[in-house]
Amino acid sequence: MNISRLGEAPDYRFSLANERTFLAWIRTALGFLAAGVGLDQLAP
C-alpha cells in the first residue's frame, strides 16, 4: 500500500490536521513555559 501517490496533490485535510496538531503542541509548550515562569516568580 502506497500512502503517497506520485504525481497527485496531497489531500488538504491531512495537511490541515497536521498543522492543527503542530499548533496544539506549540500552545501546550507555551502554556508550560508560562506556568514555569509564573512558578519561578512565586518561589522565594
C-alpha positions as CSV (number, residue, x, y, z in Angstrom):
1,M,0.0,0.0,0.0
2,N,1.5,3.3,-1.1
3,I,0.4,6.2,1.1
4,S,1.8,8.9,-1.0
5,R,0.8,8.6,-4.6
6,L,3.3,10.1,-7.1
7,G,2.0,12.9,-9.3
8,E,-1.1,13.7,-7.2
9,A,-1.6,16.6,-4.8
10,P,-1.8,15.5,-1.2
11,D,-5.2,15.7,0.5
12,Y,-5.5,19.1,2.1
13,R,-7.4,17.6,5.1
14,F,-4.2,15.8,6.1
15,S,-2.2,18.9,5.8
16,L,-4.7,20.9,7.9
17,A,-4.9,18.1,10.5
18,N,-1.1,18.1,10.8
19,E,-1.0,21.8,11.2
20,R,-3.7,21.7,13.9
21,T,-1.7,19.1,15.8
22,F,1.5,21.1,15.5
23,L,-0.2,24.2,16.7
24,A,-1.7,22.3,19.6
25,W,1.8,21.2,20.7
26,I,3.1,24.8,20.4
27,R,0.2,26.0,22.5
28,T,0.9,23.3,25.1
29,A,4.6,24.2,25.2
30,L,3.8,27.9,25.6
31,G,1.4,27.1,28.5
32,F,4.1,25.0,30.3
33,L,6.6,27.8,29.7
34,A,4.2,30.4,31.1
35,A,3.4,28.2,34.1
36,G,7.1,27.7,34.7
37,V,7.8,31.4,34.6
38,G,4.9,32.1,36.9
39,L,6.0,29.5,39.4
40,D,9.5,30.9,39.3
41,Q,8.2,34.3,40.1
42,L,6.3,33.0,43.1
43,A,9.2,30.9,44.6
44,P,11.3,32.7,47.1
